[in-house]
């Protein structure tokens, strides 16, 4: 099966190359488009779609390439190619936008103007532009879906897939040089600072005891673990974790005490010690909690990087099961490469609780806050699940259905 779709959209008359358009904020539906519009400030004009006057974005000679890439990115982010590629039983781009969609108000006032707008937004301006038609299938395996079947937000990354494939057959240090460039770019787009004295939490199952009486060792008071007893274990005693290899000691902290408790997976009835740690200086972290599409909209290469960052974000928060221990090898390898690129650590969402986690490559960047620890009894552990369904794709493989 072979096709490629640029021709799909270019068979409209390109008479309006220099035409300017204005879209109001109300006709922009996707949150990224709304945010972009807000960032661009208060231009006010008549909207080409609803023909009302309001604040919005202007598409002119200077901005058309950037806005076109923005719309293409949002289309890929929200919709599957099979929805708008007529060669894949889709509707065709213009018809697609004449119906309810995630990007634009489809209730236009003027057919010709709306047609010209869509044609201008999805035209190919440069070779590096964001692609909305892939035109190729890639081998399917348990985690690797066809491009057509998935949106960018739920999709996979080719860089990620390549990395996984290579790690199965090559030593990680051979692959590292190829990972430095994409990870450096991700750092630039995701790094944040954590200020000195910010506090985070760490939990450990169990508690300590102190002996209150000089005369007998039989009366012991249960107290929470403190200091080194609740800090990162020394390297020799460190077992492998989500981001650290065996024998490497990283400090894992959480934004809330409940998150810290949930992360150590206690059983109902367990006693847990929770302590606070404070940051000793301003540090730089890679923030993978919510990868911002707007920072990656300028070319196809950036969209691939976005997809890679999104895969990392999902992988970092994935709960550990016996089945995905290979994934830990990858996240450990990626974390190690971030460390070598002079980052202090990574922030990612917790999969088991609200809140987020921080992994510090150098535990001495934080110190235990004396007297901050407390004891907790775990009363209840709850689980959340979603029913999943599988659907057969064009080439006969089953892929998880987007609901
Ligand atoms: Zn409008």
Boltz pocket constraint, residues with backbone or C-beta under 6 A from the ligand:
constraints:
  - pocket:
      binder: B
      contacts: [[A, 23], [A, 24], [A, 25], [A, 26], [A, 27], [A, 47], [A, 48], [A, 49], [A, 50], [A, 51], [A, 52]]
      max_distance: 6.0
